[in-house]
Amino acid sequence: MESVPRSGEAPLILVADDVEANVELLFDQLHVLGFRAIAATDGPSAVKAAFDHRPDLCILDVAMPAGDLGCDDRDTGFEVCRRIKRDPRTARVPVVFVTALSDTTDRVKAIEAGGDDFLTKPHNRLVLGARVRSLLRLKGAMDALEESSRKMRELEKLRDDLMKMIVHDLKSPLTSVLATLEMLRDEDFGPLTDGQRRAILDAEGKAEDLLALIEDLLEIRRIEETTVALKLEPIAPAALLHEIVHEWTARLRQAESTTAVDVPDDAPVFEGDKGLLRRVLGNLVQNAITHSAHPVHIQLSARRDGDTLLFSVADNGPGIPPEYQEVIFRKFEQVHTPNAPQLRGSGLGLAFCKLVVGAHGGRIWVQSAGAGQGSAFHFTVPLRAGGDGAAP
């Protein structure tokens, strides 16, 4: 039995009931409300109709012939609902139970089976229409959300695949460019004027920045694909922070910025991948410098926090609004604040930091009161690495 009052545009409702008079009544009411309808008279035919026709909504009687569903006839509707909700093709289809039963136990069974609503016989046409329209609106919103999520996943995969391809294609020629610039700087092709040397040094610095970005991209990809094994070694936190400051001395002087290191004498040695953690701290220092339009003071500290070591990199720069403090750790995400310069960057630095800290079994977060209030990045690493030292 099928009723089609509109040409394929109206929502399709599956009505499952073994009493023909009940089916006809529901068909008439649904027809008046502007819906199409198909019928099933037992459990197996209801399941088949749901999978074959993919209705927008199902109206199920509880007590129907069970056939080969392996349940009691009094619970057939519950079993049909369970099978509909288990299958990915029909999992989001709303199910309304129409029954003369009003026992609380039956309602609990309906909820446990995945039912979305109830109608008690005899039901009112206006109530039926309101319930059906409400559930269809909800299904429409869920379908739209799922479609949007699917498209977003496809775009993210396309972007990641494209970045992977670009990165691999760029690394080899960039290495050749750096080698040529080094030869020019060493005057292998003839003497240089001071202006030429400065231009070559500037080009070489930019090329090295680009190579570092490519390495970050490759490292992020490897960590995400769980192929990176951490090279664990004992690390003294004070020595590590002083090394970072020494590495950045020239850049800090150029930016007219200052640093201070605060590590208590009893800060313990911990286990970690020194190379990766240096890059994490370097990224945090670089962010503090480059995201401020004015000179900043950067405070680097480390202290014991239970079974972990807590590192902090704090600055008195422009700060980060609260609504962006989670976003900044995602790949390719950037935040521009009113007091910070508009920069062209990759949005990968903090994503890299989060992956490395996570690989060590720690966590990273930021604290900032908002624009103009400075920011403090904190991350923890266990004192003793667990497992085999592989990135999770």
N, C-alpha and C positions, 0 to 999 in steps of 0.2 A: 504494500500500500504506500503511495507517495502523493503528496500534495505540493504543487508548485504554483503558488499564486503570483510569483514574480519571476522574471526571466533571469534566473541564475544569480541575481544580486542579493537576494534575501538570505539571511543566515539559515543554515541547514540544521534542523533539530532531529536527533534520534529519539524515538519514543519506544521503550521496551516494556511490554505488558502482555500477559497471556490472556487477558480478558478483552475481547474485541470491542465491546461497548466502551471500555475505558480508552482504548486507542482512538476510536472514532471521536469521542468527546474531546480528547486532547488535540486531535487533528483539526477539528472544527475551531477550537479556541485559538490554536496557533495560526490557522488560516486567517482568522479575523484580525489577529495581531500583526499579520504581514510576514510570517515565517514559512519557509519550506519545511517539510517533515518527511521522514522515512520511519518505517515501523519494524519491530522485531518482536517475536512472540515467545522466545525462550532465551536462556543464557547463551548457548553457542551462537545462535543467529545474531544476538546483540553484539557479541564480541566481534564477529565477522563483519557486521555492518559498520561498526566503529572503525575497524582497520581499513575496510574497503572504501568507505565514503568520507572518512575524516570529518565528521560533523562538527559544527561550531559549539554544540552543547548536547548533552545526553540527559534524558529524563527516564529514570529507571524505576520500575516497580521492584520491591524487595523480594517478594515471593513469586517465583516463576519456575518452570521446569528447568532443572540443572543440566540435563543431558550428560555430556562427557566432561563437565567442568570439575567433577570430583567433589561436590559439596552438597549439602542438604538443600532441597527445593526452597526451604524457608529463608535461605541465605544466598540465593543465586544472585540477587542484585548486588550484594556486597562483593562477591567474587568477580562479577563483571566489572565493577568499578575498580577493583584492585588490578585487573589485567589491563584495563584502559590506562590507568595511571602509571603502570610499570613500563609500558611501551613508549619509547621516545617519540614515536610518531603522534601519539595521542595524549601524552602526559599532561599537556596544558588544557585539555578539553574539560570545561566545567561539567560536573555531574550533580544533578538534582534528583533526590529520592522522593518519589510520590508513593505514599503508603498509608494504609488505615492504622498501622501500628503507631502508638504514641509512647511506648515503653522507653524509659531512659536507656536501657541496655541496647536497644536497637539503634538509638541515636549515637551512642558511643561506638557501636560497630560501624556505623556509616562514616563517622569521622575517621576512625582508624583505617577504614578502607580507602580514604581519600576523598569522600564526598564533600561537596562545596555548599549544599543547601538542602532544605527539606520542605516538602509540601504534604500536608495531611489531607487524606480523602475525607469528605468531598472538598475540593479546593475551589477557590474563587478565581474567575478568569482574570480579574484585574490584578490580584496578587501574583498569579502565574506570570502575567506580562511584566510586572515590575521586577520580579526575581530574575526572569530570563534576560531582560534588557540589562539589568545591573551586572549579571555575570558575563554577558557578552561584551559589555564595555570593559570589564576587567580583563577578559581574555584578549581583547583588541590591544589594550595597553601593554599586556605582557608580551604579545606577539611582536609589537613594534619595538619593545625594549630588547627582545631577543634578536630581532633582525638588526637593530642598531649595534648590539654587541657583536654579532657575527661579522658585520662589515668592519667594525673597529679591529677585530682580531685579524681579519684578512689584510687590512691596511698596515697593521703593525708587523705582520709577517713579511709583507711586501717591502716595507721600509727596512726591516732587519736584513732581508736577503739582498736588497740593493746595497745597503751599507757594507755588508760582508764582501760583495763583489767589488765595490769601489775600493775598499780598503786594500784588498789583495792586489788589485790592478795598480794602485798608487805606490805601494811600498817599494817595489823594485826601481822604477824610474826616479823616485825621490832619493833613494840611496845613491844612485848615480849622480844626481844633481849635487848632493852633499859632497861626494868625492871630488867632483870637478871644482866646486867652490873652495874646498880645502887645498887643492893643487894651485888654484889662483892665489889664495891667501899666502901660500908658501912661496910664491913667485916662481913656480915651475915654468910659467909661460913668459916670464919677463918681469922686470921691476914694476912696482906699483906706486902711484902717487898716494898721498895721505887720503885724499878724497875717494880714490878707488878702493883703498883698503877699508875705509869706513863703510862704503857701500857693500862690499863683499861680506864684511862681518855682519852687517845688518841682514843681508839676504841669507847668510848662513844661519843666523839666529832664528829667523822666521821659518826656514826649512826644518830646523831642529824642532821647533814648536809643532810644526805639522807632523813630523815623524813621531813625536811624543803622543799627539792626538791619535795617530794611526795605531800606535802600540796600545793606547787605552782602549780603543775599539776592539782590537784583537783580544786583549786581556779580558774585557767584559764578556766577549763572546765565549772565550774558553771557560771562564768561571760559570757562566750561565749553562754551558753544556757539560758541566761537572767533569772537566778534563784537567783541571789545574790541581797539582799536588803542592801543598805548602812546604817550603823549605824551612823547617823549624830549627831554631837555634836559640840559645839563651841571650836575652837582650836586657841591658841595663837602661831603664827609662831615662835617667838623667843624661847619659851619654848620647842616647838616640835624639833627644830634643836639642842638645847642643850641636849635634851634627847637622840637624835641619837648619838651625839658625846660621851656622857657618856656610852652608850651601847657598842660602838666600841673602848673604851679606850684601853682595853687589846690587841685587835687585832692591833690597830694602833701602840701601843708601840712595839709589836712583829715585825711589818713590818718597824719599825723606821720611820714611817710617821707622819705628823703633820696635824692639822686642824685649821681652823679659822671660826668663825660665824659672819656674818654681817647682822644685821636686824635693820633698822631705828626705832626710838622710836615711830613713828606714824604708824607703820605697823599694819593694823587692824586685829581683830579677825575674823576668817572665819568659815564656816560650812563644815565639812567633816567627813569621816570615819577615825578616828585616827589610828586604828589598821592597815588598809590597806595602809594608807599614810606613816606610819612608815616603813612598809615593802618596799614601793617604794624607800624611801630615803635610807634605809639600803642596798637595791640592788645597788643603784648608788654608795654609798660609797664602798661597797665590790668590784664592778667592778674597781673603781679607784685604789684600793689596789692590787687586784689580777692580773690585766692586765698590770702591770708594773714590769719590772725586777729590778727596783731601788726604793728607798724610794720616796714618793710623798708628796706634800703639797696639801691638799684638802680645798677648800673654799666653805662653805655652806652659802647661802644668801637667803633672802626673801624680797620682796617689793611689794607695791601695783602697779598694772598696770590696770588702769581703773576700771572696775567692777570685776577684778580678782586679785588673788595674784600670783605673779611670784616667783617660787622657782628655785634656780640654785645650781648645784653641779659641781664645776670646779676643774680640777687638772692639774698638769704640767707633766703628764705621756706621753706615746708614741703617743697619738693622734689617730684619725680615718681618713683614707683616704676618700675624698669626695664621691667616688663611692659606699662606704659601709654605708653611713650615714642614708639611708632609710632601707637598708637590715637588719640592726642589730635589728630592732624592730619586725621582723617576728619570729615566733616560730621556734626553733631548728637551727636558723641561727647564725653562729659565724664568726668572722673576726680575722685573725692572722696577726699582723703587725711585721715588721722586728725587732723592738726594744722591743717587748713584749714576755713574756715566752709562750711556747706552753702549753696550759691548756686543761684539760679534763673537759668540762662543759656541761650543758644541752642546752644552748642557749634559756632558757626560761625566764631569769630574766627581760630582757627589754620588752619581749612580755607581761609579767605580768604587768610591769609598765604602758605600753601603755593601756592595758585593764582597769586598775584601774583608771588612769587619765581620760580616756574616759568615764568611768562610772560616774565620778564626773562632767562631762560636760566640761572638759578641754582638753588640747592637750600637747604632749611632743615632743621634738626635740633635736638634738645635734648640736653643733657648734664646728668645729675643722679645723684648717688650714692644717691638714694632719699629716703624720708620724713625730713624734718627737716634735710636736707643742702643745701637751696637748689637752684636750677636755673639753667642758662645756655642761652638760645636763640641759635643762630648761623644766619646766612644769608649766602649769597654772591650777588653780582651781577657780571656781566662789566664790565670797565672800558670796553669799547666794545661797544655793542649790535650784534648781527648781524642780517641780514635786513632786513625792512621795519618792524620794531618791533611786529608783530602778536602777540597772545597765541597760543601754540601750541595 
